[in-house]
Amino acid sequence: MNLTVLGAGAWGTALAISAARQNPHVLLWARDLQQAQDMQAGRINARYLPQAPFPESLRVTHDFDEAVEHAHAHQGLIIVGTPMAALGTMLQALPQQAAVMWLCKGFEKGTGRLGHEIAQALRPDLRAGVLSGPSFANEVAHNQPTALVAASHDPTLCEQAVQAFHNTDSLRVYTSNDPVGVEVGGAVKNVLAIATGIADGMDLGLNARAALITRGLAEMTRLGVALGARPDTFMGLSGLGDLVLTATGSLSRNRTVGLQLATGKTLPQILQELGHVAEGVYSAATVLARAQALGVSMPITEAVVNVIEGHTTPRAAVGALMSRQAKAEGVGPSSAY
């Protein structure tokens, strides 16, 4: 099957490398001409994955039309590996009835839409879905065991994703017919990872970390159910799995933001030093706005927003969470931390 990955960041490149180990028909598209030429010649993505050489068959191009035609003309699969901000533009550029899945996790800035909402609004003709789950690009690129979930209302599209990426060596792909839940999990976990990073940076202990992850999962589930997701989705790879990885893993950019906020660094300074997109920073306010519009309680998310926007300090935010009125544990709409 012909496979095209649009976007040569760390995650798009890692999946292209993984797929090309077993498929000689993988094409990686890079927006920047010089980057595309350097990767094709040097057989490595020096900027994002400098220690992960390309399989011999993996090709890189700057020609967008060539990249799309490579997959679409042969009834293959197109993977959009750009940040959420570019998803709408990418989808609008695809031909009718193209089979496409996106990797980005978050809400669109300004509109507050998730990926499936962007596709429904702009390109309802596409065969569309999301590929998500607990995964660091560097580990996938180095062939370390990983499990992902392909989610769509189109079961044939999910099977295409399995065919494209599932291999017995290192990458296992499950399928789901709940793209809403998969996307909510992928977006909200980034915000919760910032909260956990703050707690770890303040050296609050493992008890605090466990509490944040557990009650964060409850927040994620409440919002997802309100948006039409199934509750059980959040006990899977894109919910609990991705949350645990992003909230505790040393490679997590969002957790790193939280760790640095706890030291007193300013957000602009942190983002400049990070050098990569941390989607939780851009999604936090949108997650909270959508929750409030639906009457969903998300106190941990609200605390993260207040810290990011400079309305409170990390220590004061933790104090506010701990002083909340006692509640019965649960994930219903009115349940709170």
Secondary structure, 3 states (H helix, E strand, C coil): CCEEEECCCHHHHHHHHHHHCCCCCEEEECCCHHHHHHHHHHCCECCCECCCCCCCCCEEECCHHHHHHHHHCCCCEEEECCCHHHHHHHHHCCCCCCEEEECCCCCCCCCCCCHHHHHHHHCCCCEEEEEECCCCHHHHHCCCCEEEEEECCCHHHHHHHHHHHCCCCCEEEEEECCHHHHHHHHHHHHHHHHHHHHHHHCCCCHHHHHHHHHHHHHHHHHHHHHCCCCHHHHHCHHHHHHHHHHHHCCCCHHHHHHHHHHCCCCHHHHHHHHCCCCHHHHHHHHHHHHHHHCCCCCHHHHHHHHHHCCCCCHHHHHHHHHCCCCCCCCCCCCCCC
